[in-house]
């Protein structure tokens, strides 16, 4: 682990992974200056909301090595918490955020305790089942959950007295939340806690032999990912103004897992890249849902076979090799070594 | 780092290039359509732009509309929602804010429509949707001037009316074919938003007709093996099994039901006799079908043939739910008449005109909206005898909802 071996360079080394993401997000925040269409802004908001959930999923999958196929259900818990609180207690957006994050975290813990006892593929199946179960519960929840019709969410989102319901403002707010999620995810990755999670990912038994409480940390990672999902759910509910169970069933969960795998779960730029790619690919290439699924499937197979660390790591490798081709032999060898093991992976 | 920065700048500009300004043309009135032209709801989705597009063509071919002394042509701007709520919302934002449509039709999916209304209503866009589930939000308070759904109109009858006319028609048509008065009915229903909502009304309508309904059996959407549900239904020894509401699922379930001999007769909601004939379906027991609202394969409605001839000639495919196009086609003409009457495209004056007009459509010679912006008209029910003969009749809706 480079950060441990070179304490003086650790902060700079760690920042090198975050800075490009923040720069890209800053550029994305400038997009409204180009007077984009409202269709673009709307799709970008949906993509951004997904990216926030993806940062949580990247902590779970990328750092801890646990794949959840029920992550949309945790987003749903957050969204329904916001809608029910707004309906029953007239709770606004900002109060709903911590409440929904807490509710999703609590649900993640409830699901995680029995599910993580089995681990591996069984955990994937259990989270998938949880997603289906939640959809069934919401569908049959009567007036309390709005049944299959779902719930309306009324009331404006305000920030320092400004109405954030305007599409451009909501877009900027979502970009800010994505930046906060990226920073939070980065902080977790570069903390001792993150290193513990990676130790569990690489070798559970070895980690346990070193005194790490593997079960507790795995549940902890699931809870952390639930916090991200809960916040994502609140943003989604307030953006759409209406939520229903089908939005949080298993299929949206598969899409989230797909996004994080294509982008790259271990890199801080991965969730951002995966979220944007999956949201805009059908739009740019004018693909219908069937064609989209074929393209995603092919992408996923290609990523798994050719770019196991995800698209961003693959692109990084290509650029490093291109740069190395113009360098003297010794430097080229150093760059080649670096390209085969990206800094985040080495950690 | 520089490369990453260049990538970021390129990405931002590429994404920004998707932006384009709204175009405004003189004498053109734009009507938006949001529908599932791809994805899982495509069967019903493609009927929506087909119905609206036909009406737009008919109006333009007749010279357009005269509003305030000026003649306007209509232009349909359709967007595929891909059966995805995020795309439906993005499409609505685009149509309302960028394209600046005067009215929107769609979507055929209930929860999409509710989310779309959050955009169309504050923007004062006249919004028609053929979802009877809109009754949940169309209340005297919500539709009054200044109310949150003042510009939203339900182009399908209230569900107690549709269910009432359907239940009455099914029982009336099946009785002579069965040779006795059916007494026991079992409902098999898709367990989604629409299925849950609709089945509660149809259950009450059957009870109001004196039926014993021992069970409503829900099946998960996308079910292909109906045998567990049919076995359960058969054990109740029903005179009629009512498949409610997804026509595509119903066509999957019926052969299994016939093989199992689950009931003495069947009712297939939303399956047109045209599909029955085209697929060369047959049954050794009577089978009733209903259309939303008028059938294309066989109809007792005198205007239906001319309409569906024009509809299919325009390139629309023959489908289980082709008749759903009439939940939109008539209302483009209705809206055009309202604009002419109002003498303006002002949304408030248009709403006033819509609420006072009696429009002659294909579905009915007297289409009107009630004070909560819901339309009333008959529903067509047909029945295929074991020999293959099909008879149809337009069933008028009950005046009042049955007491529960």
Interface residues (C-beta under 8 A of the other chain):
Chain A: X16 X19 X20 X23 X24 X27 X28 X30 X31 X34 X35 X36 X37 X38 X39 X40 X41 X42 X43 X44 X46 X139 X147 X148 X149 X150 X152 X154 X167 X239 X240 X241 X242 X244 X246 X247 X276 X279 X280 X282 X283 X284 X288 X289 X290 X292 X315 X319 X323
Chain B: X1 X3 X4 X5 X7 X8 X9 X11 X12 X13 X15 X16 X18 X19 X20 X21 X37 X38 X39 X40 X80 X82 X83 X84 X85 X86 X87 X89 X90 X91 X93 X94 X96 X97 X98 X110 X111 X114 X115 X118 X133 X136 X137 X148 X191 X192 X193 X194 X195 X196 X197
